[in-house]
């Protein structure tokens, strides 16, 4: 009984809102009734009745306004009783017109009143939505007037057997109305139950998705630490120049570590996209430079596989645009990697085209065309399904997680673009990326602090890093078939050494709660003339910064008690020896909001886990170069 009462009360508010939506319908029906019966009842009576009926509709709307607005969901207190009286008045006033129809129109008027009351009751049964309270207030008053029909018939001389038949018909009609109400009640109850169950399952699914994403993030964060050690150790073994089988084993370790890193990155991106937590950035960047750097990155692997990498149509591209350079680079890398994976001979072509749209933005069209095996229609239909390559056995033959293309499509859609594919078996495939990018600033300002695109452009491998005793960067490898202005924009940047910088060793503080990470950074920095201090948490780091001055700090972000961001904030606010020291964030949290939090805390740069020597030394070179330029600018201003 308690459940039934609760269900009935839950239906009441939706039924009231449903009646409010039908208010115009009632007004039209009332006007039609007054117009049709005005020749019989008189124009003055019909007009007066219509005006009063309209006022009652507006009175009902006023009384139930809080219910319609969602502020009231149950008929409690005086407002509930008041609302019941208004509903009774509304239905009763409509039904009362049947009495003058009998009196003035006789039997013919009685027939008209019976039809009118039947229609009014059916409408009220439907509008009650199964709520017994609203049914009683809107149907029963009209039913009571309808029950007077046998009395009017007897008064006008109808035979007794006819009066009895009509009375039985009215009783049957009453039972029909009650059964219809019960059916509506059950239907509404089932609908409410189904909706609540669907909401419960949706919440469970969202909770499970959030838990899965949190689990993946935690596992990925923990796995990055041993992967960093694997890659660092492999790099150091490779530098030792071991001959023969030892070098092959080092290469195997390196490849395995990189594969694990790529798989973790793909899993995290996929989890964020599934959970709706992935976002894209919007910053000015050099589109020509990005595409040239991307092509140069893949030129070496293409030559090693005996393929030709071409870049066509570069002159159509604008230079400065606005968007997410890091995510665009990620998509291009995924598509080129996929093309190389399935192409054994021939050419991979990046065909570029761009034109301005009517709003002044740039429409960008990039085709990545290969001469590989091609695909069937069935294969293309499953192409962007996560893990489908794993199920098909493709990953076993060619490598990969089966996530790259699905992630690429979702990222492009987040940026407002599309990723499509055309392919014919035996004739290769063409992936087409279409995107609209707003115009960027006329000149590109240097990235301030921890710019997200810096993560993707950190030097991948620095055999001789530019640090305390910097050396000129090696000449870049011959570019693929790049057009002149792209090749010029992509020329490698070099740094000139200052003589006085080579005199003193670099003073570095490494802060990380994992000893293996501290040892990995120490191992990478062995090739650099530096003095390294270690701290296992934020408080120890602050104490070390009070005792000695450092040139740079590598700061882990996730640490117990005092994390890296809070440690950096206290370091900046303390005004001590190292208040302005460059701080490089070392973390596995690579989402844009995580980077923004690091920037807000006062960190200068970013290097992601798992650590690689190239990324770490590249970050070190970058912050030292920026610090030197800032010092020179300050000296020039003082002079």
C-alpha distance (Angstrom), angle and dihedral (degrees) to the residues before:
residue distance angle dihedral
X1 . . .
X2 3.79 . .
X3 3.81 90.4 .
X4 3.82 91.6 49.4
X5 3.81 90.9 49.9
X6 3.80 90.5 49.1
X7 3.81 91.5 48.6
X8 3.81 91.7 48.4
X9 3.79 90.8 51.0
X10 3.80 90.9 47.6
X11 3.84 89.9 55.0
X12 3.83 94.3 49.4
X13 3.83 98.8 76.0
X14 3.85 95.1 45.6
X15 3.83 88.9 49.1
X16 3.83 91.0 51.9
X17 3.81 90.1 49.9
X18 3.79 89.5 48.8
X19 3.83 90.1 53.2
X20 3.80 89.6 50.5
X21 3.80 90.3 55.9
X22 3.82 89.2 52.1
X23 3.83 93.9 51.7
X24 3.81 93.3 102.7
X25 3.80 89.5 48.8
X26 3.83 90.4 54.9
X27 3.80 91.8 48.6
X28 3.80 91.6 51.3
X29 3.81 91.1 47.0
X30 3.79 90.8 49.6
X31 3.80 92.6 49.1
X32 3.80 90.9 49.0
X33 3.82 90.6 49.5
X34 3.81 92.6 50.9
X35 3.80 91.5 46.9
X36 3.82 95.4 47.7
X37 3.81 95.5 47.3
X38 3.82 97.0 38.5
X39 3.85 93.2 96.0
X40 3.81 88.6 56.0
X41 3.81 99.6 37.5
X42 3.78 100.1 29.9
X43 3.80 130.8 -105.8
X44 3.79 95.5 -98.5
X45 3.83 93.7 52.1
X46 3.82 92.3 44.7
X47 3.81 93.5 48.5
X48 3.81 92.2 47.8
X49 3.80 91.5 48.4
X50 3.82 91.1 49.3
X51 3.81 93.4 50.0
X52 3.81 91.9 50.0
X53 3.82 91.5 45.7
X54 3.83 90.2 52.1
X55 3.81 91.5 49.6
X56 3.80 89.7 53.1
X57 3.85 90.0 53.5
X58 3.79 91.2 53.6
X59 3.82 90.3 45.7
X60 3.83 89.4 54.8
X61 3.80 90.4 48.2
X62 3.80 90.7 52.3
X63 3.81 95.0 47.3
X64 3.80 93.7 49.4
X65 3.82 97.2 39.2
X66 3.86 92.4 108.5
X67 3.82 89.4 52.6
X68 3.79 93.0 49.5
X69 3.81 89.8 48.0
X70 3.82 90.4 52.9
X71 3.81 96.2 -115.5
X72 3.84 93.7 113.0
X73 3.82 124.8 41.4
X74 3.80 103.8 168.6
X75 3.86 135.7 49.5
X76 3.80 98.1 -115.5
X77 3.81 132.9 151.5
X78 3.78 126.5 -7.1
X79 3.81 92.5 -30.8
X80 3.82 89.6 61.8
X81 3.82 92.5 52.0
X82 3.80 91.8 43.1
X83 3.80 90.0 51.0
X84 3.83 91.3 50.7
X85 3.81 90.6 52.6
X86 3.81 91.7 49.8
X87 3.82 91.2 50.3
X88 3.83 90.6 49.7
X89 3.82 90.2 48.4
X90 3.80 91.7 49.2
X91 3.82 96.2 50.4
X92 3.80 94.4 36.8
X93 3.80 94.3 50.7
X94 3.79 90.6 52.0
X95 3.81 91.3 49.0
X96 3.82 94.0 46.9
X97 3.80 91.3 72.3
X98 3.81 86.4 75.1
X99 3.82 91.2 71.1
X100 3.84 96.9 60.8
X101 3.80 88.1 43.6
X102 3.82 89.3 59.5
X103 3.79 93.4 42.6
X104 3.81 97.3 45.9
X105 3.78 102.5 27.7
X106 3.78 101.2 38.2
X107 3.81 118.8 -155.6
X108 3.80 92.0 -16.8
X109 3.79 89.9 52.4
X110 3.80 88.2 47.7
X111 3.79 91.1 56.1
X112 3.80 89.4 50.4
X113 3.81 91.3 49.3
X114 3.84 91.4 50.3
X115 3.81 91.5 52.9
X116 3.82 91.4 45.6
X117 3.81 93.9 49.4
X118 3.81 92.5 46.3
X119 3.80 91.3 53.4
X120 3.82 92.1 45.2
X121 3.82 92.6 51.3
X122 3.81 94.1 47.9
X123 3.80 89.3 51.1
X124 3.82 90.9 48.5
X125 3.83 91.9 48.7
X126 3.79 90.2 53.6
X127 3.81 93.6 45.0
X128 3.81 91.5 50.8
X129 3.85 87.8 67.2
X130 3.79 90.5 -150.9
X131 3.82 95.8 -53.7
X132 3.80 107.7 141.2
X133 3.79 92.4 -156.6
X134 3.79 94.0 55.4
X135 3.82 90.4 40.7
X136 3.79 90.4 55.8
X137 3.81 92.9 47.8
X138 3.81 97.3 46.4
X139 3.81 108.4 26.5
X140 3.80 103.6 35.5
X141 3.86 95.6 58.1
X142 3.80 90.4 54.6
X143 3.80 90.9 42.4
X144 3.83 90.1 53.6
X145 3.82 90.4 54.0
X146 3.81 89.8 44.9
X147 3.82 88.5 53.8
X148 3.85 88.7 62.7
X149 3.81 89.4 68.5
X150 3.87 95.4 92.5
X151 3.82 89.4 50.5
X152 3.81 92.8 53.0
X153 3.82 90.0 45.7
X154 3.83 92.3 50.9
X155 3.82 91.1 47.5
X156 3.79 89.8 53.8
X157 3.81 92.9 51.5
X158 3.79 103.9 -98.4
X159 3.84 114.8 164.0
X160 3.83 113.8 -96.7
X161 3.81 94.1 -119.2
X162 3.82 89.7 54.6
X163 3.81 91.5 48.9
X164 3.83 89.4 49.4
X165 3.81 92.0 49.9
X166 3.82 91.4 50.8
X167 3.82 90.9 48.4
X168 3.81 90.6 52.1
X169 3.83 89.5 47.7
X170 3.80 91.1 52.4
X171 3.82 90.0 49.8
X172 3.82 90.6 50.6
X173 3.77 89.6 48.1
X174 3.82 89.6 52.9
X175 3.81 90.9 52.5
X176 3.80 89.3 48.6
X177 3.82 91.0 53.3
X178 3.81 91.6 49.4
X179 3.81 92.8 48.8
X180 3.79 90.6 48.4
X181 3.80 89.9 51.8
X182 3.79 90.7 50.2
X183 3.80 90.9 50.0
X184 3.79 91.2 49.9
X185 3.79 90.5 47.8
X186 3.79 92.0 52.8
X187 3.80 91.9 45.6
X188 3.79 91.7 50.4
X189 3.78 91.0 45.7
X190 3.82 90.7 51.2
X191 3.81 90.6 46.7
X192 3.80 91.6 49.7
X193 3.79 91.2 47.9
X194 3.79 91.5 48.4
X195 3.81 91.3 48.3
X196 3.78 92.4 49.3
X197 3.80 90.3 47.5
X198 3.79 90.6 48.9
X199 3.81 90.3 49.6
X200 3.80 90.1 48.9
X201 3.79 92.4 50.2
X202 3.81 90.9 45.7
X203 3.80 90.2 52.4
X204 3.80 90.0 47.3
X205 3.80 90.2 50.0
X206 3.81 91.7 48.6
X207 3.80 90.4 47.8
X208 3.79 90.8 48.4
X209 3.81 90.5 47.9
X210 3.79 91.5 49.7
X211 3.80 90.8 46.9
X212 3.80 91.1 48.9
X213 3.79 91.6 49.0
X214 3.80 91.0 48.0
X215 3.81 90.2 47.3
X216 3.80 92.4 49.9
X217 3.79 91.2 47.2
X218 3.80 91.9 49.7
X219 3.81 93.5 46.0
X220 3.79 91.8 45.8
X221 3.80 91.4 49.0
X222 3.79 91.7 51.2
X223 3.81 93.9 44.5
X224 3.80 93.2 52.1
X225 3.79 90.6 68.7
X226 3.83 96.8 62.5
X227 3.80 90.9 37.9
X228 3.80 89.0 56.2
X229 3.78 89.1 53.4
X230 3.83 91.8 48.1
X231 3.81 93.4 51.3
X232 3.79 94.1 42.9
X233 3.78 92.9 48.3
X234 3.80 91.5 47.6
X235 3.80 90.7 50.4
X236 3.79 92.1 51.8
X237 3.80 92.3 46.8
X238 3.78 89.8 50.6
X239 3.81 91.0 51.7
X240 3.78 88.1 55.4
X241 3.79 88.2 69.1
X242 3.81 97.1 -131.6
X243 3.82 109.7 -173.6
X244 3.79 131.6 -131.4
X245 3.80 119.7 -15.4
X246 3.81 93.6 7.9
X247 3.81 91.0 61.4
X248 3.82 90.1 49.4
X249 3.79 90.2 52.2
X250 3.80 90.7 50.3
X251 3.80 89.7 51.1
X252 3.79 89.6 50.1
X253 3.82 91.6 52.2
X254 3.81 91.2 47.9
X255 3.79 93.4 49.1
X256 3.81 91.5 48.0
X257 3.81 91.6 49.9
X258 3.80 92.7 49.0
X259 3.80 91.2 47.8
X260 3.81 90.1 52.6
X261 3.79 90.5 48.7
X262 3.81 93.2 50.6
X263 3.81 91.2 47.0
X264 3.81 91.7 51.9
X265 3.80 91.5 48.5
X266 3.82 91.1 50.2
X267 3.81 93.1 47.1
X268 3.80 92.2 50.4
X269 3.81 93.3 47.2
X270 3.81 90.7 48.1
X271 3.81 91.6 49.4
X272 3.82 92.1 49.4
X273 3.82 91.8 48.5
X274 3.81 91.5 48.6
X275 3.79 91.5 49.7
X276 3.82 92.8 46.0
X277 3.80 91.0 -119.3
X278 3.77 96.6 118.9
X279 3.80 116.1 103.4
X280 3.77 134.1 176.3
X281 3.78 126.8 -130.2
X282 3.80 128.2 -129.7
X283 3.79 115.4 -146.7
X284 3.78 136.6 135.9
X285 3.79 113.8 -95.6
X286 3.79 140.3 163.7
X287 3.81 106.0 -101.6
X288 3.80 94.2 -170.8
X289 3.79 92.3 52.1
X290 3.80 92.0 47.3
X291 3.81 93.3 52.9
X292 3.79 92.8 43.8
X293 3.80 92.5 50.1
X294 3.79 90.3 47.7
X295 3.81 91.9 51.4
X296 3.81 91.8 47.3
X297 3.80 90.3 50.5
X298 3.81 90.9 58.3
X299 3.80 97.4 38.5
X300 3.81 93.3 86.8
X301 3.83 96.8 48.2
X302 3.80 89.5 45.9
X303 3.81 92.3 53.4
X304 3.81 90.8 45.4
X305 3.82 88.9 56.9
X306 3.80 93.0 44.7
X307 3.80 94.4 -109.9
X308 3.78 131.0 133.0
X309 3.81 118.6 -129.1
X310 3.80 115.2 -155.5
X311 3.80 131.2 -172.4
X312 3.83 113.8 -161.4
X313 3.79 133.7 -179.7
X314 3.79 96.7 21.1
X315 3.82 92.5 143.6
X316 3.81 90.5 67.8
X317 3.80 92.1 62.1
X318 3.80 124.9 100.4
X319 3.78 115.9 -130.3
X320 3.80 107.8 -138.6
X321 3.81 118.1 39.8
X322 3.78 135.4 156.5
X323 3.80 123.5 -117.1
X324 3.79 144.2 79.6
X325 3.80 106.2 -44.4
X326 3.79 94.4 179.8
X327 3.82 94.7 54.2
X328 3.81 92.8 42.7
X329 3.80 89.3 52.1
X330 3.83 89.5 48.6
X331 3.81 91.4 53.7
X332 3.81 92.9 47.4
X333 3.80 91.1 49.0
X334 3.81 90.3 50.5
X335 3.80 92.8 49.6
X336 3.81 95.2 45.7
X337 3.80 90.9 45.4
X338 3.80 89.6 51.2
X339 3.83 91.4 49.3
X340 3.80 91.9 50.3
X341 3.79 92.0 46.3
X342 3.82 93.0 59.4
X343 3.82 99.3 34.5
X344 3.79 118.2 85.7
X345 3.81 99.1 171.2
X346 3.79 139.2 9.4
X347 3.78 131.5 32.2
X348 3.78 140.4 -31.1
X349 3.80 110.3 -153.4
X350 3.79 128.4 -163.1
X351 3.80 102.6 -159.4
X352 3.81 111.2 -167.6
X353 3.78 130.2 -164.5
X354 3.80 132.7 165.2
X355 3.80 137.4 170.5
X356 3.82 136.2 169.9
X357 3.80 119.3 -99.2
X358 3.81 127.7 -144.4
X359 3.82 91.6 -88.0
X360 3.80 95.2 54.1
X361 3.81 95.6 -104.6
X362 3.82 123.9 124.3
X363 3.80 121.5 -106.2
X364 3.81 107.2 -147.5
X365 3.79 123.4 -160.4
X366 3.81 119.6 -177.4
X367 3.80 123.5 179.8
X368 3.81 118.5 -165.3
X369 3.79 102.8 -163.5
X370 3.79 125.8 -177.2
X371 3.78 136.6 -178.6
X372 3.78 94.6 -136.1
X373 3.77 133.5 124.4
X374 3.80 96.3 -66.6
X375 3.81 126.4 -146.2
X376 3.77 140.5 -97.5
X377 3.81 122.5 -121.5
X378 3.81 89.9 -103.7
X379 3.80 91.6 53.2
X380 3.81 91.8 49.1
X381 3.82 89.5 50.8
X382 3.82 90.3 60.0
X383 3.78 96.3 35.1
X384 3.82 98.3 104.9
X385 3.82 95.3 40.6
X386 3.83 111.2 116.5
X387 3.82 114.7 -112.5
X388 3.82 91.8 2.1
X389 3.81 91.0 123.8
X390 3.78 88.2 55.3
X391 3.80 91.0 52.9
X392 3.81 92.0 47.2
X393 3.77 92.5 50.6
X394 3.81 92.3 -116.3
X395 3.78 92.1 123.5
X396 3.79 90.6 55.5
X397 3.80 91.3 55.9
X398 3.80 101.6 34.9
X399 3.82 105.8 18.1
X400 3.78 129.3 -123.4
X401 3.79 135.5 104.2
X402 3.80 99.0 -98.5
X403 3.82 89.6 -115.5
X404 3.81 103.9 95.4
X405 3.81 99.1 85.3
X406 3.81 93.9 41.1
X407 3.81 90.2 50.9
X408 3.82 91.1 46.2
X409 3.80 92.6 52.8
X410 3.81 92.7 48.0
X411 3.82 92.3 47.5
X412 3.80 92.5 50.6
X413 3.80 90.5 48.9
X414 3.82 89.1 50.5
X415 3.81 86.9 55.4
X416 3.82 90.0 51.4
X417 3.81 96.3 -104.9
X418 3.80 139.7 106.2
X419 3.79 136.6 -118.1
X420 3.81 116.9 -156.5
X421 3.80 135.9 167.7
X422 3.79 137.1 -146.0
X423 3.78 121.3 -170.1
X424 3.79 143.7 160.4
X425 3.80 122.9 -164.4
X426 3.78 109.5 -101.3
X427 3.82 93.7 9.3
X428 3.78 104.1 76.5
X429 3.80 133.2 -113.3
X430 3.79 136.3 -88.6
X431 3.80 122.0 -153.7
X432 3.81 113.3 -162.5
X433 3.79 121.2 -156.6
X434 3.82 115.3 -166.8
X435 3.78 120.5 -174.2
X436 3.79 139.7 158.0
X437 3.81 114.0 -138.4
X438 3.83 123.4 -174.5
X439 3.78 118.6 -126.2
X440 3.78 115.2 -85.6
X441 3.78 130.2 -143.3
X442 3.79 116.3 -67.5
X443 3.79 91.2 -113.9
X444 3.77 127.5 27.1
X445 3.77 114.9 -118.8
X446 3.79 116.8 -143.8
X447 3.82 111.9 -95.6
X448 3.79 112.5 -89.8
X449 3.75 112.9 -132.6
X450 3.75 115.2 -50.6
X451 3.83 102.3 5.9
X452 3.83 110.9 -178.0
X453 3.80 94.2 -132.7
X454 3.81 88.9 58.8
X455 3.79 88.5 74.2
X456 3.78 92.1 65.3
X457 3.80 96.3 42.5
X458 3.81 99.0 47.5
X459 3.78 108.2 124.9
X460 3.79 108.6 -87.3
X461 3.77 96.6 -150.7
X462 3.79 130.5 9.3
X463 3.75 112.2 -179.5
X464 3.82 89.2 178.4
X465 3.82 108.0 26.9
X466 3.80 121.8 -152.8
X467 3.79 100.6 -117.6
X468 3.80 134.4 119.7
X469 3.80 92.8 -20.9
X470 3.80 100.7 25.4
X471 3.79 122.6 -166.2
X472 3.78 127.9 -160.0
X473 3.81 113.1 -84.3
X474 3.81 115.3 -105.6
X475 3.78 117.9 -97.4
X476 3.81 111.5 -89.4
X477 3.78 118.8 -107.6
X478 3.80 115.9 -98.1
X479 3.76 108.1 -77.4
X480 3.78 122.4 -117.9
X481 3.80 116.3 -111.1
X482 3.79 93.9 -50.4
X483 3.77 123.7 164.8
X484 3.84 115.6 -114.8
X485 3.78 101.4 -101.9
X486 3.80 92.6 46.9
X487 3.78 92.6 50.1
X488 3.78 89.4 49.9
X489 3.80 93.0 50.2
X490 3.80 91.0 49.0
X491 3.79 97.4 53.4
X492 3.77 111.0 134.0
X493 3.81 116.4 -101.4
X494 3.80 116.2 -122.5
X495 3.79 130.6 -161.0
X496 3.79 125.7 -144.9
X497 3.78 117.8 -137.4
X498 3.78 123.3 -123.5
X499 3.80 112.7 -137.7
X500 3.77 95.7 -136.8
X501 3.81 92.9 55.1
X502 3.80 92.1 68.5
X503 3.77 93.9 61.4
X504 3.80 100.8 73.7
X505 3.80 127.7 44.3
X506 3.79 118.9 -114.5
X507 3.82 113.7 -99.4
X508 3.82 110.8 -140.1
X509 3.80 131.5 -179.5
X510 3.83 116.1 -158.7
X511 3.84 114.7 -161.4
X512 3.82 118.2 -171.7
X513 3.81 134.6 130.7
X514 3.83 91.3 -140.4
X515 3.80 114.9 77.6
X516 3.82 90.7 -154.3
X517 3.81 91.0 59.8
X518 3.81 91.7 48.6
X519 3.81 90.2 50.1
X520 3.83 91.0 47.4
X521 3.81 92.5 54.1
X522 3.79 90.5 44.7
X523 3.81 89.9 52.0
X524 3.82 92.2 50.3
X525 3.81 91.5 49.2
X526 3.82 93.0 51.9
X527 3.81 89.1 93.1
X528 3.80 89.9 57.8
X529 3.79 125.7 74.9
X530 3.79 98.1 -116.3
X531 3.77 145.4 129.3
X532 3.81 112.1 -127.3
X533 3.81 126.6 -155.4
X534 3.80 122.2 -172.7
X535 3.82 132.8 -145.4
X536 3.79 124.7 180.0
X537 3.83 98.2 -158.6
X538 3.79 142.9 11.7
X539 3.79 97.0 -91.7
X540 3.80 91.5 51.6
X541 3.81 89.1 49.3
X542 3.81 92.3 53.5
X543 3.79 90.6 48.9
X544 3.82 90.7 50.2
X545 3.82 90.1 50.1
X546 3.80 89.9 54.0
X547 3.82 92.0 54.4
X548 3.82 102.4 43.1
X549 3.79 141.7 18.9
X550 3.82 119.1 -117.2
X551 3.80 134.7 -163.1
X552 3.81 94.8 -147.6
X553 3.82 139.1 1.1
X554 3.81 125.6 -148.0
X555 3.81 103.2 -153.2
X556 3.82 124.4 -167.7
X557 3.81 109.6 -143.2
X558 3.81 101.2 -151.8
X559 3.79 110.2 59.9
X560 3.82 131.5 140.3
X561 3.82 121.0 -101.4
X562 3.83 97.2 -1.6
X563 3.80 113.9 30.3
X564 3.79 125.9 -154.6
X565 3.81 96.5 -98.7
X566 3.80 94.2 52.1
X567 3.81 90.2 44.5
X568 3.81 89.6 53.8
X569 3.80 91.9 48.1
X570 3.82 91.1 52.9
X571 3.79 90.8 45.2
X572 3.81 91.6 53.6
X573 3.80 93.7 44.4
X574 3.81 94.7 46.4
X575 3.81 95.4 72.6
X576 3.80 92.6 -146.5
X577 3.79 133.1 134.7
X578 3.79 93.1 -63.3
X579 3.79 102.2 36.2
X580 3.83 90.4 119.5
X581 3.80 99.3 32.7
X582 3.85 114.3 133.0
X583 3.82 109.6 -103.6
X584 3.80 120.0 -158.3
X585 3.81 114.0 -158.9
X586 3.81 113.8 -135.5
X587 3.80 110.8 -165.1
X588 3.78 147.6 131.9
X589 3.83 91.9 -136.9
X590 3.80 102.7 98.7
X591 3.80 103.0 162.1
X592 3.84 115.8 124.1
X593 3.81 91.7 -114.0
X594 3.82 89.9 53.9
X595 3.80 91.2 51.5
X596 3.80 91.1 47.4
X597 3.81 89.4 52.6
X598 3.82 90.4 52.1
X599 3.80 90.7 49.9
X600 3.80 91.4 49.0
X601 3.81 89.8 51.4
X602 3.81 90.7 57.8
X603 3.80 102.0 -101.1
X604 3.79 115.7 150.8
X605 3.77 105.2 -154.6
X606 3.77 144.1 3.5
X607 3.79 137.8 -129.3
X608 3.79 120.4 178.3
X609 3.78 129.9 -137.9
X610 2.94 135.1 -85.3
X611 3.79 87.1 61.1
X612 3.78 121.6 -135.4
X613 3.80 123.8 -171.8
X614 3.81 92.1 -120.5
X615 3.79 94.2 52.7
X616 3.79 94.7 44.7
X617 3.80 95.6 45.7
X618 3.79 90.5 43.2
X619 3.80 90.7 54.7
X620 3.80 90.5 47.1
X621 3.79 91.3 50.6
X622 3.80 91.3 48.4
X623 3.82 97.4 52.0
X624 3.81 92.7 44.1
X625 3.79 91.1 50.1
X626 3.80 91.0 49.2
X627 3.82 90.9 47.5
X628 3.81 91.0 50.4
X629 3.81 91.9 49.0
X630 3.80 91.2 48.7
X631 3.81 90.6 50.2
X632 3.81 91.6 49.6
X633 3.81 90.8 48.7
X634 3.81 90.6 51.0
X635 3.82 91.2 49.4
X636 3.80 91.2 49.3
X637 3.79 91.6 49.6
X638 3.83 91.4 49.3
X639 3.80 91.2 49.6
